Amino acid sequence: MVFSTDASVTTGCGKMFEIEWFANKWSEQILHLPAPEKSTALFEIIPIILAAVLWDARWKRKRICLFYHNRARLNIVNKGRSKSSLI
């Protein structure tokens, strides 16, 4: 199964899976995080988490393929952890 995501540090994020999609505007709390906490990896991992919550029943017993253009996000997903307490 393949899906795609995109995120902007100033606006929000979105995800597309098959013919379904969602868009999410960042909350004021996320937008006003201190600079050290605002990482591209954080903003790009959020739509993956949202998608897993939204489509979890349809993803059970499936192999999920994620394509990354962000090395930090790739490492976080592959290792299952991050140096960031927010992630």
Helices and strands as residue ranges (DSSP letters): E 3-7, E 12-17, E 20-25, H 28-31, G 35-37, H 40-54, H 56-59, H 71-79
